[in-house]
């Protein structure tokens, strides 16, 4: 297990005062909080920062941590555990996916900094807690609905109070039309009840795996449609593969590169279905193909007056 | 060979099909009633109904309440400021969206 340098995580000295620790934490928390940060690794960084703060802001934990650091510097065995704390609950951190590191838990135990749920005024004392997790699904599963197995890691506390993560496999029927950022509720799949009560529910936050062909924009879906220059110029009926099967699409004459053709209601399904946009991509046959050079030269002769530079300038000056 | 039967769990889309009472939402957020009442009085949540016991929260309230509670707790900012931050985050999202649509190839 790696020793974590909490001072380095917060960027403060070993001698930093309580206020300095607090200031450093606040600044980094604003920078990396996953709800406000656009940094790629915001969630991981925020967890590190929160864990370092949890230890360094609490005099008892900080003293224990410092003592262990000194022992380690003197070359004595790295020997976590065995500290006893006054039991003041740490700040709540959120959900199962926001647990502190093994290093932290070996030092302070899971109770040492674990989110203590607020005693809930409005609920039955015997009812199990609701759990939350994030899952990544395929866009096509949301399009068509699907049964999928998902794997969750569930923290499990044994009789000695140790926490281990248990793999849990769940077969879920993914409802058609679910969108990114929405939540699924799986009734009764949360924490077991205390005693005779009902188990809690499980909430899954949905993310989509990026798809090689379909690009998502809210409920609308974009797909590239390669066409030949003559199809774009003269108009054509071309087949377009969509998540719901192949459709015949009419490309209007004089379509330019990047033109979007809308198929109403063929985006993500649902109460208010999205649209599917086919984005035209005009593909030139290579000039090395047989007869290609002659064909392009014939075009050049036929369109001597056509200058796309001047045409583009006048049309974009609007 | 017969594969062992596995139970398939049905799932509801919270944002479309779920309405929460106050105790429901408390449980789903791991919060107590006083905390959620504070979010309502700050204008962060807009339940239908007049009294806390009659309140009905839309499915969107779940994500909103959890975000508000996280910001409140983890950034240590009071609820009035949380409300402002969330309004600004919503606005940033609208602007990002518009930007994505106006950029060529978007």
Interface residues (C-beta under 8 A of the other chain):
Chain A: X26 X29 X30 X33 X35 X36 X46 X50 X91 X92 X93 X94 X115 X117 X118 X119 X120 X121 X122 X123 X127 X129 X130 X132 X147 X170 X171 X172 X173 X174 X175 X177 X178 X181 X182 X183 X184 X185 X186 X187 X189 X200 X201 X203 X204 X205 X217 X218 X258 X270 X271
Chain B: X6 X7 X8 X9 X10 X11 X12 X13 X14 X15 X16 X18 X22 X23 X26 X27 X28 X30 X31 X32 X33 X34 X35 X59 X62 X63 X66 X67 X70 X71 X73 X74 X75 X76 X85 X89 X97 X100 X104 X105
